[in-house]
Amino acid sequence: MMSIGGRRELVRSVAPRYWAAGWAEKRRILDEFVAITGYHRKYAIQVLRHPPPPRKKQRRRRRRIYGLEVQAALVRLWRITNCICGKRLVPYLPELTAMLERHGELKLEPAVKALVLQMSAATADRLLRPQRNQRRQGVGTTKPGSLLKKSIPVRTFADWDDARPGFTEVDLVAHCGDSLRGQFLYSLVLTDVDTGWTDCQAVPNKGERQVCKAIAAIRARLPFPLLGIDSDNGFEFINAILLRYCRDQHITFTRGREYKKNDQAHVEQKNGTVVRQMVGYDRYEGALAMAALSALYDALRLYINFCQPQLKLLAKKRVGSKVTKQYDPAKTPYQRVQTSPRVDPGVKGKLALLYPSINPAGLLRRIEQLQDQLWSIGRVRFLDEATTPRE
């Protein structure tokens, strides 16, 4: 006896021939069909005239592995790391959970912890998708300086082949709000290309001496010698003061091409993920805002370099219009410094002594407090301007 599924398949294969055949051929097809299926002749005619539609294949739902407890734990860890992507978060989860447990910030059931540590980056991104939001854009203030361009060589994004710490990219981020009028604060951002080590310094304005002074202050804090800086073509960098400082200190000074932000891709990325995300887009000016921003960067310096894993591009291959990129496993700048053979062992030892005292959750709480203080200064200035009558 033919199964129901087999009969349906037979109907779908015979029906087109039945419709296209003449009366004699239809009679022969109908006789064969009745003999095979055992259908009544009238029912067989009806079935061949109106064959059943193909049944949609039902998608089998997989059993849910990661429940609400696992998702809640993942969201908490994701927020502690400042909402990074799954490819950066997942390789860092074993280290992050160990740090939080050491400081009493995290207690997970063994089963929940095992599931959190075994999930893939794609699964983490899928579970975190409802939590993500969009960011706004800032205002650019770069004005080209042309007097000393011929004295400073050009370096493009493809020329970074210095596989050693110390070669950095530097940029300024303006805290001007929606208006470029008057004087306002800037953030000087310096990023090491090899390790991703990032440092920020609050600057009262974009004057040549202030920028040079800020670079010198960051240089004194770096865990490795400053060997080179690469900047854009703004006059705050392309000037005699900074050029003389680099020559006196034997620092290689290069610049990117005009209107090619990708030449400073490393530091441009930090402008968004560090300054804009953590400081925001409000206008800040004056000594009070300067002190609050400096205090925030003191905490962010530890958080970014010890608690923020980063991906590093290893290779890029283009086939037609498709570009395939290969990255190494995500590591924090601290981990890259510790594994670099070019960093002084004494500096590594000092960082290793500091590392156990760092609490990512405690640092994030401190950062949020400092953010509230800074943002309150920005709100007070905004309210003062709103209530001041215009002439």
Steps between C-alpha positions, in 0.01 A plus 500: 500500500642837397553755778321837504823682428572273205149560361547876522830481319336282232214751459746790459696310233202357306270806507698708241497209254129445561417865423703501178378164363214429258185304590643159415829572682309637800299175520823294501666724763188486715486116480866473613451757775191320642677165487802633695320711760176307545300823476140507370503612136295817562722597797812432291373738228437769762846455653678518162306810400574674829825360642585602860753784534849404613520491875737749658780338687458580863811642659596307806561727794819426684484455872597825671845461654557848639218589734408828665755458780782458247376796297478720812856406601626574149327840494661592832847401379438686174405818684809477722716491184320808364279314252769362267424262212489124537831440321675715759293389797500120470881439501525728805222336704722248689736779611215740578305252713819412692568870572143565616491190718832599658348832609167351607308673219362185334350174622369260239364151531747245357256398226430862402870586501582200280238606245621860500859392435412252225286723278623631166535863398202471263280362779609781733413762239161337443418500873617861536321635192198641691731703726687695232428858394626761253753780552505860382776679307737775613631822345837511324735793573813409301645792305798411282841644572719538195819678607704191595335225296811441291703445816271223628482180289167343407402160636191312377296232675686233300844609627462385859741208496688593819433185704613654829338716768568872490374603157175685562220699340378822659191717451294774665128474580306822556249541783322791336140382504314647203703820467865566414493853641712589801750284687420145608678184614661237281606141561838388369480129414816292444481134392788256458465311173662174614341447842193725483607679821294820513542812711293818509588844632268795556624814318362853569526600134666388175797735533836368382666516842206336677496209254877450530472510879221239494704265280793532741269417794368188328854400400602494868215256580553251218637156597744515206710771333317728257671430167267670251181701467276527195244782480256661259576828322350735760707803598496382862743225391664643188701771673860584589457435875394137467744436215788636711390293801495179295841570352653577840350184655582282196133423432395420145233750391276415202162615373212353301362617169250782487134395528601132549382412850584135445870591517440546875254212529628380840458829683182595311342184635595601857351845443162329470527208744678691776445877480158525336356197674635577847512883498226584252426794272426785743697822517757533780706804588680645801718371783220307676418297188873451435551347846194274464610378156854432623364297793282298261798422279702383802241227555444430131873444448492190719163381371591523129843343523432228759131414448422567131598217258577605144526323166812541287495462123743230384426478127264642240428332168292640215333271244303714254271722706518281811756577773582228751664609825678279750534606864686357795312402820392807694746610772528801726785747442646381834510141372668610177759700694573200723556272200711749303875419498578871438366624836737530796454210750510744789200688359318171449562412864355831620190453286463141624507623862231758419275260309352295792375820667293604197127438536312554170161542667640739762681699231180526299310629805772759557486601134123540517533727805759714323281509189209631707722773645626601156158490336350706782755771420394491136129518596557799732678689223219413258232623745695821565515571128129419457393743775736783400309756289650575159576856400 
